[in-house]
Amino acid sequence: MDTPRRTTFWLIDHHWVFYLLAGLAVSVFAAGVLKHVRAWAQGAAGKPVRVTWATVRTVLVDTLLGRRIFAGDVVAGTMHAAILWGFLGLFLGTVLNAFDDYVYHVLRGTVYLVYSVGLEAAGLSLLGGLSVALIRRYVQRLDRLERRWEAVTVPAWLLLVALSGFAVEGLRLGYQDPAWSSWSFAGLGLGNLVTAAFGLSRGDILRLYPLFWWVHAILSLALVAALPWTRLFHALAAPASIALNGTPEPVLALETTGEDEEADGTRPRFTFQQLVAFDACTHCGRCVAACPAVRAGEPLDPRAFVTANKSAVPVRRGMSPHRFDDKTWHCTTCRACADVCPVHVPVPEAFIRLRATLIDEGTRVPPRLSQALDRLYRYQNPWEASKRRRTRWAKGLEVPLVSRTGREVDFCYFVGCTTSLEPRAAKMARAFVQLLAVAGQPFVTLGRKEPCCGDIARVAGEQALSEEQMTASVALLETHGIDNLVTTSPHCYHTIRHGFPAVSRSRPENGASSSATGGQDREEAGSNGPTGGKETGTPPAANGPSRVRHYTEVLQELLEAGRIAIDTPQPRTVTFHDPCYLGRYNGLYDAPRRVIDAIPGIRRVEMAHHGPDSLCCGGGGARVWVGDLEAEVKLPELRVQEALASGADTLCTACPLCLLMLEDACKSAGATDRLVVMDVAELLARCLDLPE
């Protein structure tokens, strides 16, 4: 053995047994993968799958580089990278060895020495990563990590495979003692350790080597066979989940579920993308740690929900999907869980899917929510059993209507249901309109014709009603040629920006329905005069408005252009609460802060959780209409506590639902003498001494 090379089947007889076991392992592996794929194929149709370079880049950085795993936990990222690259290195080494044996001899001389060092490094990397994983789970006992039997079985199995591989290599090298044995330093060291510990002679090595070899072979082949049947399958499902769910921007899934339940009616029929994502779950617990409902002591466990709905692996006893029927209303759809998930499991969308099943069945739906949905169906809003009160927020103000203005305007102000009809939230709209008047900014509104954007129906699971509301809104905007919208609510902003183009593409050409004006008179909805910045007769937008902005973006533009100026310093300490649908869903964090920073004398401070790490106020996911839920502490009260801890005397937000939740929490916490809750537009209007 003068030339460095690998010895295959040294001292091993009955090679056919190995090949038989290998074939059996591959067959069991293939059967498991096929079972998963068949289960995925039975899923309902989800959002369109678009494979772009951005998707490929996301898969690479989130799979091979573990971007999301490193975020917020460098130790976990390093551990995962060590396991992943160690496992991949050993797998590629095995493939290359098979190529050398059966196709063409390449592992000779220097190539073999480099190959040996590479395998040693991969094996040590795997051992180190697995050791850290077990220490974090069972020594440090991190709260978010499970300690079930499978949580230790899989890493322990991998550990035994790696150790037995090194032992086999070490025993062989210890007996053969080739000149290049030091290149296989890890295996040689372990072999010498085993030999010294048990006092093995060369004859003992000859007798024991086949036993060690077969133990390693059986452990390795059994691992291959078991991979699709254990949580290790996430290694295969994760790239698919990231590709299917890791699109650059969140796209609203417009799904109807009237005939989507399985035949036995025991569980909802999730989408293809969601089923893939469930099987990609690594059980890392990040969703649990990030969930605001869990933080508030509510009976919600997003990880357990995912586990209960895995597609092909039998679930544990007591993990029936119906266990989550009542708990689904605790989800605020804030996306905190989805944003920290390393494999992009769309938990909020899956909860909405479950809600859709409950809505269709008419069971376990909170009474207040049912009433809100009924009002939405009858009166195009979830608040009032009337269409006539939608403009009462504008009493005493000059607010031009789209069908009555004769002047050219820049945009249409989409006020939204909550801002129009809820008295406290209506002050947001009044303040914004007054600021537009100060700046001399022309605009129009839809008045009583303005329908609901459909967001509440979507997040409540009433998908058909949501699509109906969106379609009506799109048709109304097309009728008036409105292509430039500004919204008060981040929920309207998100739905119009992402949902309206989807329903526009799904509508037949020239397919405006008779209810397109939201139940208003057709003559009143006619497009007379310039509206929305367009001349009369301008063709309607094909995919909904091409420009959608949040009102804080408009205020920022007006302030930076000098059209709104504040001369008197305001001695306030302000902290800003990021609405989930403004920040986490759409990445809009800077505009409201720049508006606050433009006010002289203001000192802005941040809460412990802010920006992408912000805590939900508890009003999203239709929870404003759900009512009180079981909890140790109310979600908005957690936010008020953080605001007080920041040293702020003013808590600002830019969402009507957040405003309502936070102000009520401030009152219930008895903190109204220490903390004022207001909207960004209200703060700016107050600094200009505009009437409330």
C-alpha positions as CSV (number, residue, x, y, z in Angstrom):
1,M,0.0,0.0,0.0
2,D,2.6,2.5,-1.1
3,T,0.0,4.8,-2.8
4,P,-2.5,6.5,-0.5
5,R,-5.9,5.1,-1.2
6,R,-9.1,3.9,0.4
7,T,-9.6,0.2,1.2
8,T,-13.2,-1.0,0.6
9,F,-14.6,-4.1,2.4
10,W,-11.4,-4.8,4.3
11,L,-11.9,-8.0,6.2
12,I,-15.6,-8.0,5.3
13,D,-17.2,-11.1,3.7
14,H,-20.7,-11.6,2.3
15,H,-20.8,-8.3,0.5
16,W,-24.2,-9.3,-0.9
17,V,-25.7,-8.8,2.6
18,F,-24.6,-5.2,2.7
19,Y,-26.1,-4.6,-0.8
20,L,-29.3,-6.3,0.2
21,L,-29.6,-4.1,3.3
22,A,-28.7,-1.0,1.3
23,G,-31.4,-1.8,-1.2
24,L,-33.9,-2.3,1.6
25,A,-32.9,1.0,3.2
26,V,-33.3,2.9,-0.1
27,S,-36.7,1.3,-0.7
28,V,-38.0,2.3,2.8
29,F,-36.6,5.7,2.2
30,A,-38.3,6.1,-1.1
31,A,-41.6,4.8,0.3
32,G,-41.4,7.4,3.0
33,V,-40.7,10.2,0.6
34,L,-43.5,9.1,-1.7
35,K,-45.9,9.1,1.3
36,H,-45.1,12.7,2.0
37,V,-45.4,13.7,-1.6
38,R,-48.7,12.0,-2.0
39,A,-50.0,13.8,1.1
40,W,-48.8,17.1,-0.2
41,A,-50.5,16.5,-3.5
42,Q,-53.8,16.2,-1.7
43,G,-53.5,19.7,-0.4
44,A,-55.7,22.5,-1.6
45,A,-54.5,25.0,-4.1
46,G,-52.6,27.9,-2.5
47,K,-51.1,31.0,-3.8
48,P,-49.4,30.9,-7.2
49,V,-45.8,29.5,-7.0
50,R,-43.3,31.9,-8.6
51,V,-39.7,30.7,-9.0
52,T,-37.5,33.7,-9.4
53,W,-33.8,34.5,-8.8
54,A,-35.0,36.0,-5.5
55,T,-36.6,32.7,-4.5
56,V,-33.4,30.8,-5.4
57,R,-31.3,33.3,-3.4
58,T,-33.6,32.9,-0.4
59,V,-33.4,29.1,-0.5
60,L,-29.6,29.3,-0.7
61,V,-29.1,31.8,2.2
62,D,-31.7,30.3,4.4
63,T,-30.8,26.7,3.8
64,L,-27.1,26.4,3.3
65,L,-26.1,29.6,5.2
66,G,-28.8,29.4,7.8
67,R,-29.5,33.2,7.8
68,R,-32.6,33.0,9.9
69,I,-31.0,30.5,12.4
70,F,-28.1,32.9,13.0
71,A,-30.5,35.8,13.5
72,G,-30.9,36.4,17.3
73,D,-28.9,33.2,18.2
74,V,-25.4,33.0,16.9
75,V,-24.7,29.8,18.9
76,A,-27.7,28.1,17.4
77,G,-26.6,29.2,13.9
78,T,-23.1,28.0,14.4
79,M,-24.4,24.7,15.8
80,H,-26.8,24.1,12.9
81,A,-24.1,25.1,10.3
82,A,-21.7,22.5,11.9
83,I,-24.3,19.8,11.8
84,L,-25.5,20.6,8.2
85,W,-22.1,21.0,6.6
86,G,-20.7,18.0,8.6
87,F,-23.6,15.8,7.4
88,L,-23.3,17.1,3.8
89,G,-19.6,16.6,3.8
90,L,-19.9,13.0,5.0
91,F,-22.7,12.3,2.5
92,L,-20.7,13.7,-0.4
93,G,-17.7,11.8,0.8
94,T,-19.7,8.5,0.7
95,V,-20.9,9.4,-2.9
96,L,-17.4,10.1,-4.0
97,N,-16.2,6.8,-2.5
98,A,-18.9,4.9,-4.4
99,F,-17.8,6.7,-7.6
100,D,-14.2,5.7,-6.9
101,D,-15.2,2.0,-6.3
102,Y,-17.6,1.5,-9.2
103,V,-17.0,4.1,-11.9
104,Y,-13.5,5.5,-11.9
105,H,-10.6,5.5,-9.5
106,V,-10.0,9.0,-8.4
107,L,-9.2,8.7,-4.7
108,R,-5.5,8.0,-5.1
109,G,-2.4,9.8,-3.9
110,T,-2.7,13.5,-3.0
111,V,-6.4,13.5,-4.0
112,Y,-7.0,10.8,-1.4
113,L,-5.1,12.7,1.3
114,V,-7.1,15.8,0.7
115,Y,-10.3,13.7,0.7
116,S,-9.3,12.1,4.0
117,V,-8.7,15.5,5.7
118,G,-12.1,16.7,4.4
119,L,-13.9,13.8,5.8
120,E,-12.2,14.2,9.2
121,A,-13.2,17.8,9.3
122,A,-16.8,17.0,8.3
123,G,-17.0,14.3,10.9
124,L,-15.6,16.5,13.7
125,S,-18.0,19.3,12.6
126,L,-21.0,16.9,12.9
127,L,-19.8,15.6,16.3
128,G,-19.3,19.2,17.6
129,G,-22.6,20.4,16.4
130,L,-24.5,17.5,17.8
131,S,-22.8,17.8,21.1
132,V,-23.7,21.5,21.4
133,A,-27.3,20.6,20.4
134,L,-27.7,18.0,23.2
135,I,-26.0,20.4,25.8
136,R,-28.4,23.2,24.9
137,R,-31.4,20.9,25.2
138,Y,-30.6,18.8,28.2
139,V,-27.9,20.7,30.2
140,Q,-28.8,24.4,29.6
141,R,-32.4,23.3,29.1
142,L,-33.5,26.2,27.0
143,D,-37.2,26.9,27.4
144,R,-38.1,26.8,23.8
145,L,-36.6,23.4,23.1
146,E,-38.6,20.2,23.6
147,R,-37.3,17.3,25.5
148,R,-39.4,14.5,24.0
149,W,-37.9,11.1,23.2
150,E,-37.5,11.9,19.5
151,A,-35.6,15.1,20.4
152,V,-32.8,13.0,21.8
153,T,-33.1,9.9,19.6
154,V,-32.3,11.5,16.3
155,P,-29.2,13.5,17.4
156,A,-28.0,10.5,19.4
157,W,-28.4,8.3,16.4
158,L,-26.4,10.7,14.3
159,L,-23.7,10.8,17.0
160,L,-23.4,7.1,17.0
161,V,-23.1,6.9,13.3
162,A,-20.3,9.5,13.3
163,L,-18.5,7.9,16.3
164,S,-18.7,4.3,14.9
165,G,-17.4,5.6,11.6
166,F,-14.4,7.1,13.2
167,A,-13.9,3.9,15.3
168,V,-14.0,1.7,12.2
169,E,-11.5,3.9,10.4
170,G,-9.2,4.1,13.5
171,L,-9.1,0.3,14.0
172,R,-8.2,-0.2,10.3
173,L,-5.5,2.4,10.4
174,G,-4.2,1.1,13.7
175,Y,-3.7,-2.4,12.2
176,Q,-2.5,-1.4,8.8
177,D,-0.4,1.6,10.1
178,P,0.2,3.2,6.6
179,A,2.6,6.1,6.3
180,W,-0.2,8.5,5.6
181,S,-2.4,7.5,8.6
182,S,-1.8,10.9,10.2
183,W,-3.9,12.5,7.5
184,S,-6.9,10.7,9.0
185,F,-6.1,12.2,12.4
186,A,-9.6,12.0,14.0
187,G,-10.2,8.4,13.2
188,L,-6.6,7.4,14.1
189,G,-6.9,9.2,17.4
190,L,-10.2,7.5,18.3
191,G,-8.8,4.1,17.2
192,N,-5.8,4.5,19.4
193,L,-8.0,5.6,22.3
194,V,-10.2,2.5,21.9
195,T,-7.2,0.2,21.5
196,A,-5.5,1.6,24.6
197,A,-8.6,1.7,26.7
198,F,-9.4,-2.0,26.1
199,G,-5.9,-3.2,25.7
200,L,-6.5,-4.6,22.2
201,S,-3.9,-6.6,20.4
202,R,-3.5,-6.8,16.7
203,G,-5.3,-10.1,16.8
204,D,-8.2,-8.5,18.8
205,I,-8.5,-5.8,16.1
206,L,-8.8,-8.5,13.4
207,R,-11.6,-10.1,15.3
208,L,-13.4,-6.9,16.3
209,Y,-13.1,-4.9,13.1
210,P,-15.9,-6.7,11.2
211,L,-18.2,-6.3,14.2
212,F,-17.6,-2.5,14.3
213,W,-17.9,-2.3,10.5
214,W,-21.3,-4.0,10.5
215,V,-22.6,-2.0,13.4
216,H,-21.6,1.2,11.6
217,A,-23.1,0.0,8.3
218,I,-26.4,-1.0,9.9
219,L,-26.7,2.3,11.9
220,S,-26.0,4.3,8.7
221,L,-28.4,2.3,6.5
222,A,-31.1,2.4,9.2
223,L,-30.7,6.1,9.4
224,V,-31.2,6.4,5.6
225,A,-34.4,4.3,5.9
226,A,-35.7,6.2,8.9
227,L,-35.0,9.7,7.5
228,P,-38.5,10.3,5.9
229,W,-40.2,8.9,9.1
230,T,-38.5,11.1,11.6
231,R,-38.1,14.8,12.1
232,L,-34.9,14.5,10.1
233,F,-37.1,14.7,7.1
234,H,-37.0,18.5,7.5
235,A,-33.6,18.4,5.8
236,L,-35.4,17.5,2.6
237,A,-38.6,19.4,3.1
238,A,-37.0,22.7,4.3
239,P,-35.6,23.8,0.9
240,A,-39.0,23.1,-0.7
241,S,-40.8,25.0,2.1
242,I,-38.5,28.0,1.8
243,A,-38.9,28.1,-2.0
244,L,-42.7,27.9,-1.7
245,N,-43.3,30.2,1.2
246,G,-40.2,32.5,1.2
247,T,-41.4,34.9,-1.5
248,P,-40.0,38.4,-1.4
249,E,-43.3,39.9,-0.2
250,P,-46.3,38.4,1.6
251,V,-49.0,37.6,-1.0
252,L,-52.6,37.3,0.2
253,A,-53.9,33.8,-0.4
254,L,-57.5,34.1,-1.7
255,E,-58.8,30.6,-1.1
256,T,-62.4,29.3,-0.8
257,T,-62.9,26.3,1.3
258,G,-66.5,25.3,0.7
259,E,-65.5,21.8,-0.6
260,D,-62.0,21.7,0.8
261,E,-62.5,19.5,3.9
262,E,-61.4,16.0,3.9
263,A,-64.0,13.3,3.4
264,D,-64.3,12.5,7.1
265,G,-64.5,16.2,8.1
266,T,-62.1,15.8,11.0
267,R,-59.5,18.3,9.9
268,P,-59.1,21.2,7.5
269,R,-57.6,20.6,4.1
270,F,-54.5,22.7,4.2
271,T,-52.8,24.0,1.0
272,F,-49.9,22.2,-0.7
273,Q,-47.5,24.9,0.5
274,Q,-48.7,24.6,4.1
275,L,-48.4,20.8,4.2
276,V,-44.8,21.0,2.8
277,A,-44.0,23.6,5.5
278,F,-45.4,21.5,8.3
279,D,-43.1,18.7,7.4
280,A,-40.2,21.1,7.2
281,C,-40.7,22.2,10.8
282,T,-37.5,21.6,12.9
283,H,-39.3,21.9,16.3
284,C,-36.8,24.6,17.2
285,G,-39.4,26.5,19.3
286,R,-38.6,29.9,17.9
287,C,-42.3,30.4,17.0
288,V,-43.2,29.7,20.6
289,A,-40.7,32.2,21.9
290,A,-41.8,34.9,19.5
291,C,-45.6,34.4,19.8
292,P,-47.1,37.3,21.7
293,A,-50.1,35.2,22.7
294,V,-47.7,32.7,24.4
295,R,-45.9,35.6,26.1
296,A,-49.2,36.7,27.5
297,G,-50.0,33.3,28.9
298,E,-52.7,32.4,26.4
299,P,-53.3,28.7,25.6
300,L,-51.8,28.9,22.1
301,D,-48.8,26.7,20.9
302,P,-47.9,27.3,17.3
303,R,-45.4,24.5,17.3
304,A,-47.9,21.9,18.6
305,F,-50.4,23.1,16.0
306,V,-47.8,22.4,13.2
307,T,-47.0,19.0,14.7
308,A,-50.6,18.0,14.9
309,N,-51.1,18.7,11.2
310,K,-48.0,17.1,9.7
311,S,-49.1,15.4,6.5
312,A,-47.7,11.9,6.4
313,V,-46.3,11.0,9.9
314,P,-48.9,9.8,12.4
315,V,-49.5,12.4,15.0
316,R,-49.2,11.6,18.7
317,R,-52.2,10.8,20.8
318,G,-54.0,13.9,22.0
319,M,-52.7,16.0,19.1
320,S,-55.9,16.0,17.1
321,P,-56.4,19.2,15.0
322,H,-59.7,19.8,16.8
323,R,-57.6,20.5,19.9
324,F,-56.9,23.8,18.3
325,D,-60.4,24.8,17.2
326,D,-61.0,27.2,20.0
327,K,-57.4,28.3,20.3
328,T,-57.2,29.4,16.7
329,W,-58.9,32.7,17.6
330,H,-55.9,33.5,19.9
331,C,-53.7,34.0,16.8
332,T,-53.3,37.7,16.0
333,T,-51.8,36.9,12.6
334,C,-48.9,39.2,13.5
335,R,-46.4,37.0,11.6
336,A,-43.9,37.1,14.5
337,C,-43.7,33.3,14.3
338,A,-43.3,33.1,10.5
339,D,-40.6,35.8,10.5
340,V,-38.4,33.9,12.9
341,C,-39.1,30.5,11.5
342,P,-35.9,29.1,9.8
343,V,-38.0,27.2,7.2
344,H,-40.7,29.8,6.6
345,V,-43.7,27.8,8.0
346,P,-46.7,30.1,7.3
347,V,-48.4,29.5,10.7
348,P,-50.8,32.5,10.5
349,E,-52.1,31.5,7.1
350,A,-52.6,27.9,8.4
351,F,-54.6,29.2,11.4
352,I,-56.7,31.2,8.9
353,R,-57.3,28.0,7.0
354,L,-58.5,26.3,10.2
355,R,-60.8,29.3,10.9
356,A,-62.2,28.9,7.4
357,T,-63.2,25.3,8.3
358,L,-64.9,26.5,11.5
359,I,-66.7,29.3,9.6
360,D,-67.9,26.8,7.0
361,E,-69.1,24.4,9.7
362,G,-70.7,27.3,11.7
363,T,-69.2,25.9,14.9
364,R,-67.0,27.4,17.6
365,V,-67.0,30.9,16.1
366,P,-67.1,33.7,18.8
367,P,-70.6,35.3,18.8
368,R,-69.2,38.9,18.6
369,L,-67.2,37.9,15.5
370,S,-70.2,36.3,13.9
371,Q,-72.2,39.5,14.4
372,A,-69.3,41.5,12.9
373,L,-69.2,39.3,9.9
374,D,-73.0,39.5,9.5
375,R,-72.8,43.3,9.6
376,L,-70.0,43.2,7.0
377,Y,-72.1,41.1,4.7
378,R,-75.2,43.3,5.1
379,Y,-73.7,46.8,5.5
380,Q,-70.1,46.6,4.1
381,N,-68.6,47.3,7.5
382,P,-68.1,45.2,10.8
383,W,-69.1,48.0,13.2
384,E,-72.5,49.5,12.3
385,A,-75.8,48.1,11.1
386,S,-75.9,51.1,8.8
387,K,-74.3,52.5,5.6
388,R,-75.3,56.1,6.3
389,R,-72.9,56.8,9.2
390,R,-69.7,56.2,7.3
391,T,-69.1,59.9,6.7
392,R,-70.0,61.2,10.2
393,W,-66.3,61.3,11.1
394,A,-66.0,64.3,8.7
395,K,-68.7,66.4,10.2
396,G,-67.7,70.1,10.2
397,L,-64.7,69.4,7.9
398,E,-64.4,70.1,4.2
399,V,-63.9,66.6,2.7
400,P,-64.3,66.4,-1.1
401,L,-66.2,63.4,-2.5
402,V,-65.0,61.6,-5.5
403,S,-68.2,62.2,-7.5
404,R,-68.6,65.8,-6.6
405,T,-65.2,67.4,-7.0
406,G,-64.4,69.4,-10.1
407,R,-60.8,69.9,-9.4
408,E,-57.8,67.7,-10.2
409,V,-56.5,65.9,-7.2
410,D,-53.5,63.8,-6.3
411,F,-54.9,60.8,-4.5
412,C,-58.0,59.2,-3.0
413,Y,-58.1,58.9,0.7
414,F,-59.4,55.4,1.7
415,V,-60.5,56.1,5.2
416,G,-61.4,52.5,6.2
417,C,-64.2,51.0,8.3
418,T,-62.6,51.4,11.8
419,T,-61.4,54.9,11.2
420,S,-64.8,55.9,9.7
421,L,-67.1,54.4,12.3
422,E,-65.3,53.9,15.6
423,P,-65.5,57.3,17.5
424,R,-62.0,57.1,19.0
425,A,-60.3,56.0,15.8
426,A,-62.2,58.6,13.8
427,K,-60.0,61.3,15.3
428,M,-57.1,59.8,13.2
429,A,-59.0,60.6,10.0
430,R,-60.0,64.1,11.2
431,A,-56.4,64.9,12.2
432,F,-55.1,63.7,8.8
433,V,-57.6,65.6,6.8
434,Q,-56.8,68.8,8.8
435,L,-53.1,68.3,8.1
436,L,-53.8,67.9,4.4
437,A,-55.7,71.2,4.5
438,V,-52.8,72.9,6.2
439,A,-50.4,71.6,3.5
440,G,-52.9,72.6,0.7
441,Q,-52.9,69.0,-0.5
442,P,-55.8,68.1,-2.8
443,F,-57.5,64.8,-2.3
444,V,-60.9,63.1,-2.6
445,T,-62.7,60.4,-0.6
446,L,-65.3,57.7,-1.6
447,G,-67.7,58.9,1.1
448,R,-70.6,56.5,1.8
449,K,-69.7,54.5,-1.2
450,E,-66.5,53.3,0.3
451,P,-66.7,49.5,1.0
452,C,-64.7,47.4,3.4
453,C,-61.4,46.3,2.0
454,G,-62.1,42.7,3.1
455,D,-59.3,42.3,5.6
456,I,-61.4,41.3,8.6
457,A,-63.2,38.6,6.6
458,R,-60.0,37.2,5.3
459,V,-58.2,36.9,8.7
460,A,-61.4,35.5,10.2
461,G,-61.5,32.7,7.6
462,E,-64.5,34.0,5.7
463,Q,-62.7,33.9,2.4
464,A,-65.6,34.1,0.1
465,L,-66.9,37.3,1.8
466,S,-63.4,38.7,1.8
467,E,-63.0,38.2,-2.0
468,E,-66.5,39.6,-2.5
469,Q,-65.5,42.8,-0.6
470,M,-62.2,43.1,-2.5
471,T,-63.8,42.6,-5.8
472,A,-66.4,45.3,-5.0
473,S,-63.7,47.7,-4.0
474,V,-61.6,47.1,-7.1
475,A,-64.7,47.6,-9.3
476,L,-65.6,50.8,-7.6
477,L,-62.0,52.2,-7.9
478,E,-62.0,51.1,-11.6
479,T,-65.3,52.9,-12.2
480,H,-63.8,56.2,-11.0
481,G,-60.4,55.6,-12.6
482,I,-58.7,55.8,-9.2
483,D,-55.1,54.6,-9.4
484,N,-53.5,56.3,-6.4
485,L,-54.7,55.5,-2.8
486,V,-53.7,56.6,0.6
487,T,-55.0,54.6,3.6
488,T,-55.3,55.1,7.3
489,S,-55.2,51.5,8.4
490,P,-52.2,49.3,7.8
491,H,-54.7,46.5,7.3
492,C,-56.3,48.3,4.4
493,Y,-52.9,49.2,3.2
494,H,-51.8,45.6,3.1
495,T,-55.0,44.2,1.6
496,I,-55.2,46.8,-1.1
497,R,-51.5,46.5,-1.9
498,H,-51.4,42.7,-2.2
499,G,-55.0,41.5,-2.3
500,F,-56.6,43.9,-4.9
501,P,-54.2,42.9,-7.7
502,A,-55.0,39.3,-7.0
503,V,-58.7,39.7,-7.3
504,S,-58.3,41.9,-10.3
505,R,-56.4,39.2,-12.2
506,S,-59.0,36.6,-11.2
507,R,-62.0,38.7,-12.5
508,P,-63.2,38.2,-16.0
509,E,-62.5,41.1,-18.4
510,N,-64.9,43.9,-18.0
511,G,-66.5,41.9,-15.2
512,A,-67.6,44.6,-12.8
513,S,-70.6,43.2,-10.9
514,S,-73.8,45.0,-10.1
515,S,-72.7,45.2,-6.5
516,A,-69.4,46.8,-7.5
517,T,-70.2,50.0,-5.8
518,G,-70.6,48.4,-2.4
519,G,-74.4,48.5,-2.4
520,Q,-74.6,52.2,-3.4
521,D,-76.6,53.7,-6.2
522,R,-75.1,53.2,-9.7
523,E,-75.7,56.8,-10.7
524,E,-74.0,58.1,-7.6
525,A,-71.0,55.9,-8.4
526,G,-70.6,57.4,-11.9
527,S,-67.3,58.9,-12.8
528,N,-68.1,62.6,-13.4
529,G,-65.1,64.9,-13.4
530,P,-61.4,64.4,-12.7
531,T,-60.8,61.9,-9.8
532,G,-57.9,60.2,-8.3
533,G,-55.5,62.3,-10.3
534,K,-56.9,61.1,-13.6
535,E,-58.8,62.9,-16.3
536,T,-62.4,61.8,-17.1
537,G,-62.5,58.8,-19.3
538,T,-59.1,57.4,-18.3
539,P,-59.2,53.7,-18.6
540,P,-59.6,51.9,-15.2
541,A,-56.6,50.3,-13.5
542,A,-56.2,46.7,-14.6
543,N,-54.8,45.4,-11.4
544,G,-56.2,47.7,-8.7
545,P,-54.4,50.9,-7.7
546,S,-50.9,51.1,-9.0
547,R,-49.8,53.3,-6.1
548,V,-50.8,52.6,-2.5
549,R,-49.4,54.5,0.4
550,H,-49.9,54.7,4.1
551,Y,-50.8,58.1,5.5
552,T,-47.5,58.4,7.4
553,E,-45.7,58.3,4.1
554,V,-47.7,61.2,2.9
555,L,-47.1,63.2,6.1
556,Q,-43.4,62.5,5.8
557,E,-43.4,63.8,2.2
558,L,-45.3,67.0,3.2
559,L,-42.9,67.6,6.2
560,E,-39.8,67.1,4.1
561,A,-41.2,69.4,1.4
562,G,-41.8,72.1,4.0
563,R,-45.5,72.2,3.3
564,I,-46.1,71.4,7.0
565,A,-43.9,73.3,9.4
566,I,-43.8,73.2,13.2
567,D,-42.1,76.2,14.8
568,T,-42.8,75.7,18.5
569,P,-40.7,73.0,20.3
570,Q,-42.7,70.2,21.9
571,P,-41.3,68.9,25.1
572,R,-42.4,65.3,24.8
573,T,-40.7,61.9,25.1
574,V,-42.4,59.7,22.5
575,T,-42.1,56.0,21.8
576,F,-43.6,54.4,18.6
577,H,-45.5,51.1,18.5
578,D,-45.0,49.3,15.1
579,P,-48.3,48.0,13.8
580,C,-47.7,44.4,12.6
581,Y,-49.4,44.9,9.2
582,L,-47.4,48.1,8.6
583,G,-44.0,46.9,9.7
584,R,-43.6,43.2,9.7
585,Y,-45.9,42.6,6.7
586,N,-44.8,45.5,4.6
587,G,-41.4,46.6,6.0
588,L,-42.6,50.2,6.6
589,Y,-40.8,51.3,9.8
590,D,-39.1,54.6,8.9
591,A,-41.9,56.9,7.7
592,P,-43.8,57.2,11.1
593,R,-40.5,57.7,12.9
594,R,-39.4,60.4,10.5
595,V,-42.7,62.2,11.1
596,I,-42.1,62.1,14.8
597,D,-38.5,63.1,14.5
598,A,-39.5,66.2,12.4
599,I,-41.2,67.7,15.4
600,P,-38.8,70.0,17.2
601,G,-38.3,69.3,20.9
602,I,-39.5,65.7,20.6
603,R,-37.2,63.0,22.1
604,R,-38.0,59.7,20.6
605,V,-37.1,56.5,22.5
606,E,-37.6,52.8,21.5
607,M,-39.3,50.1,23.5
608,A,-37.5,46.9,24.3
609,H,-39.3,45.3,21.4
610,H,-39.5,47.5,18.3
611,G,-39.1,47.3,14.5
612,P,-39.2,43.8,13.2
613,D,-39.1,42.5,16.8
614,S,-42.1,44.5,17.9
615,L,-44.9,43.0,20.0
616,C,-48.4,42.8,18.7
617,C,-51.1,45.0,20.3
618,G,-53.5,42.0,20.3
619,G,-56.0,43.6,17.9
620,G,-55.0,41.8,14.7
621,G,-56.4,38.6,13.3
622,A,-60.0,40.0,13.9
623,R,-59.4,39.8,17.7
624,V,-60.9,43.2,18.2
625,W,-64.2,41.5,17.3
626,V,-63.5,38.3,19.1
627,G,-63.8,39.6,22.7
628,D,-61.9,38.7,25.8
629,L,-59.8,35.5,25.6
630,E,-58.2,33.4,28.3
631,A,-54.8,34.9,29.3
632,E,-52.6,35.6,32.2
633,V,-52.1,39.2,31.1
634,K,-53.7,41.1,28.2
635,L,-51.5,41.6,25.2
636,P,-51.9,45.4,24.9
637,E,-51.0,45.7,28.6
638,L,-47.6,44.1,27.9
639,R,-47.1,46.8,25.3
640,V,-48.1,49.6,27.7
641,Q,-45.7,48.2,30.3
642,E,-42.9,48.3,27.8
643,A,-43.8,51.9,26.8
644,L,-43.7,53.0,30.5
645,A,-40.4,51.2,31.0
646,S,-38.9,53.2,28.0
647,G,-39.5,56.4,29.9
648,A,-41.9,57.8,27.3
649,D,-44.8,60.0,28.3
650,T,-46.5,59.5,24.8
651,L,-47.2,56.2,23.1
652,C,-47.7,56.7,19.4
653,T,-48.9,54.3,16.8
654,A,-50.2,54.5,13.2
655,C,-53.1,52.0,13.1
656,P,-56.7,52.4,14.3
657,L,-56.8,49.0,15.9
658,C,-53.6,49.5,17.7
659,L,-54.9,52.8,18.9
660,L,-58.0,51.3,20.4
661,M,-56.2,48.4,22.0
662,L,-53.4,50.4,23.5
663,E,-55.6,53.2,24.9
664,D,-58.0,50.7,26.5
665,A,-55.0,48.9,28.0
666,C,-53.6,52.2,29.3
667,K,-56.9,52.9,31.1
668,S,-57.2,49.4,32.5
669,A,-53.6,49.6,33.8
670,G,-54.3,52.9,35.5
671,A,-51.5,54.6,33.6
672,T,-53.4,57.5,31.9
673,D,-51.7,60.0,34.2
674,R,-48.3,58.8,33.1
675,L,-48.8,57.8,29.4
676,V,-50.8,59.4,26.6
677,V,-51.8,57.2,23.7
678,M,-52.3,58.9,20.3
679,D,-51.9,58.5,16.6
680,V,-49.0,60.0,14.7
681,A,-51.4,62.3,12.8
682,E,-53.0,63.3,16.1
683,L,-49.6,64.1,17.6
684,L,-48.7,66.3,14.6
685,A,-52.1,68.0,14.6
686,R,-51.8,68.7,18.3
687,C,-48.4,70.3,17.8
688,L,-50.0,72.6,15.3
689,D,-52.8,73.5,17.7
690,L,-55.4,72.2,15.3
691,P,-58.8,71.6,16.9
692,E,-59.5,68.0,18.0
